[in-house]
């Protein structure tokens, strides 16, 4: 299975940006690749949270910024529904009645369709490693069911060392292969950035395959050059 599951130490640590960087880097190595985000959540909840919006569609809208970034990152001609199975306006549909609409068989089918058409698929989770998909699966258990190799995105900020080491440990305990990790600088003013990178490199039992600097509007930028361990990824899919 020529895919990678991209997880993060938290939300807003740059999983989508890391996916963009990986996709662009693989394309520079002449690998046909697309992104896939099974469940896309809203950016923020409505001001009046007690207002219930009935929506029977799998797509509350087709404008989720993460999904749109995955589409713009690949050279392949993909549609919104090709690379996303569910989009919600709710920020945490997994914890509401909307979770009943999330069918793991649909997600598996959509992923299988991508495997048939493209050489590699970069799969982006939502939130962190143990976040639920529905009432039966977490992203961790779903990735495990497909035996996906994992890449961990660490948003370099205060507290990231604990989050990174705990997440790496949980991935290892699941039996999946942690193929590498990516440092994403989300706080340009953070002290001891280099020391944090050095410490995590010593403690995480997987190679550091990329360092993404703090960049204005990274979703619009060329990021492939920041993935320095591309040969490691290419060998996995050959």
C-alpha positions in Angstrom: 0.0 0.0 0.0 1.8 3.2 -1.2 0.5 5.7 1.3 1.5 7.6 4.3 -0.7 8.6 7.2 0.0 12.1 8.5 -0.8 12.8 12.1 0.1 15.6 14.4 0.8 16.3 18.1 -2.3 18.5 18.3 -4.6 20.6 16.1 -3.2 23.6 14.3 0.3 22.2 14.2 0.6 22.2 10.4 -0.5 18.7 9.2 -2.0 20.1 6.0 1.1 22.2 5.3 3.3 19.2 5.9 1.0 17.2 3.5 1.5 20.0 0.9 5.3 19.8 1.4 5.4 16.0 1.0 3.2 16.1 -2.1 5.3 18.7 -3.7 8.5 17.0 -2.8 7.3 13.6 -4.2 6.2 15.3 -7.4 9.6 16.8 -7.8 10.9 13.2 -7.6 8.4 12.3 -10.4 6.0 10.4 -8.1 2.3 10.6 -9.0 0.6 11.5 -5.7 -2.6 13.0 -4.3 -3.8 14.0 -0.8 -6.8 12.6 1.0 -8.5 13.9 4.1 -11.3 11.5 5.2 -13.0 13.9 7.6 -12.7 17.7 7.4 -14.1 19.7 10.3 -15.2 23.3 10.6 -12.7 26.0 11.4 -14.9 27.5 14.1 -18.3 26.9 15.6 -21.3 29.2 15.0 -21.6 32.1 17.4 -25.0 30.7 18.5 -24.0 27.1 19.3 -27.5 26.0 20.3 -28.7 26.5 16.8 -29.0 23.1 15.1 -28.4 22.9 11.4 -30.0 19.9 9.8 -27.9 18.6 6.9 -28.2 15.1 5.5 -25.5 15.6 3.0 -21.9 14.3 3.5 -20.8 17.8 2.7 -22.0 20.8 4.7 -20.0 22.7 2.1 -17.1 22.2 -0.2 -14.8 25.0 1.0 -12.8 23.4 3.8 -9.4 25.1 3.6 -7.5 21.9 4.4 -9.2 20.0 1.5 -8.7 22.9 -0.8 -5.0 23.0 0.0 -4.6 19.3 -0.7 -6.3 19.9 -4.1 -4.0 22.8 -5.0 -0.9 20.9 -3.9 -1.2 18.0 -6.4 -0.7 18.2 -10.2 -3.5 15.6 -10.7 -6.9 16.6 -11.8 -8.9 15.8 -8.6 -12.3 17.0 -7.4 -13.2 18.0 -3.9 -15.2 14.8 -3.3 -12.2 12.7 -4.7 -10.0 13.8 -1.8 -12.5 14.2 1.0 -15.3 11.9 2.2 -17.0 14.1 4.8 -16.9 17.9 5.4 -18.7 19.4 8.4 -19.3 23.0 9.5 -19.1 21.7 13.1 -15.6 21.7 14.6 -16.1 18.3 16.4 -18.7 16.3 14.5 -17.2 13.1 16.0 -18.7 14.2 19.4 -22.2 15.1 18.2 -25.1 13.3 16.6 -23.5 14.1 13.2 -21.1 11.2 14.0 -23.8 8.8 12.9 -23.3 9.9 9.3 -19.6 8.9 9.2 -19.5 5.5 7.5 -16.1 3.8 7.6 -17.0 1.7 4.6 -17.4 4.9 2.5 -14.1 6.2 3.7 -12.4 2.9 2.8 -14.1 2.9 -0.6 -13.0 6.4 -1.4 -9.4 5.6 -0.3 -9.4 2.4 -2.5 -10.5 4.5 -5.5 -7.5 6.7 -5.1 -5.2 3.7 -4.8 -6.5 2.4 -8.1 -5.7 5.7 -9.9 -2.5 7.1 -8.3 0.9 5.8 -7.4 0.8 7.2 -3.8 -1.7 8.8 -1.4 -0.9 11.2 1.4 -3.6 10.7 4.0 -4.2 13.5 6.5 -5.9 12.8 9.9 -7.9 15.3 11.9 -6.7 16.7 15.2 -4.4 14.2 16.9 -3.5 10.5 16.8 -6.3 9.1 19.1 -9.1 11.4 17.8 -12.3 9.4 17.1 -13.6 9.1 13.5 -16.9 7.7 14.6 -18.2 5.5 17.4 -16.2 2.5 16.4 -12.9 3.9 15.0 -10.2 6.4 16.0 -7.8 7.7 13.3 -5.2 5.5 15.0 -7.2 2.3 14.8 -8.3 3.0 11.2 -4.7 3.7 10.1 -3.8 0.4 11.9 -6.5 -1.5 10.0 -4.8 -0.4 6.7 -1.2 -0.9 8.1 -0.3 2.6 7.0 3.2 3.9 7.8 2.9 7.1 9.8 4.6 10.5 9.6 4.3 12.7 12.7 4.1 16.5 12.4 5.3 18.4 15.4 4.3 22.0 15.7 7.4 23.5 17.4 6.0 25.5 20.4 6.1 25.4 24.2 5.0 22.0 25.4 5.6 20.3 22.1 8.3 17.9 23.5 5.8 16.2 25.8 3.2 16.0 23.0 5.7 14.7 20.5 7.2 12.0 22.7 3.8 10.7 23.9 2.4 10.6 20.3 5.5 8.8 19.0 5.2 6.3 21.8 1.5 5.7 21.0 2.2 5.2 17.4 4.9 2.6 18.2 2.5 0.8 20.7 -0.1 0.5 17.9 2.4 -1.6 15.9 2.6 0.8 13.0 5.9 2.0 11.6 6.8 5.6 12.4 8.6 6.5 9.2 9.7 10.0 10.1 8.7 13.3 11.7 8.5 16.8 10.5 9.2 19.9 12.5 6.9 22.8 11.6 7.8 26.2 13.1 4.5 27.7 14.1 5.9 30.3 16.5 8.6 32.5 14.9 9.4 34.1 18.3 10.0 30.8 20.2 13.2 30.7 22.2 15.3 27.5 22.0 14.0 26.4 18.7 17.3 24.7 17.7 17.5 23.0 21.1 14.0 21.6 20.8 14.8 20.1 17.4 18.0 18.6 18.7 16.3 17.1 21.7 13.5 15.6 19.7 15.9 14.2 17.1 17.7 12.4 19.9 14.6 11.0 21.5 12.2 10.1 18.6 13.2 6.8 17.1 12.5 7.9 13.5 14.4 10.3 11.1 13.7 14.0 11.0 12.6 14.2 7.3 11.8 17.9 7.1 11.9 21.3 8.8 9.3 23.8 7.6 10.1 27.4 8.7 7.6 30.0 9.7 6.2 31.2 6.3 3.5 33.7 5.4 0.5 31.9 3.8 2.3 28.5 3.5 -0.7 27.0 1.8 0.1 29.1 -1.3 3.9 28.5 -1.3 6.3 26.0 -2.7 7.3 23.9 0.2 8.8 20.7 -1.3 12.4 21.9 -0.7 11.8 21.7 3.1 11.4 17.9 2.9 15.0 16.8 3.1 14.3 13.1 3.6 12.5 12.6 0.4 14.7 9.7 -0.7 13.5 7.8 2.4 9.9 8.2 1.3 10.5 7.4 -2.3 12.2 4.1 -1.3 9.0 3.1 0.6 6.8 3.4 -2.5 9.1 1.8 -5.0 
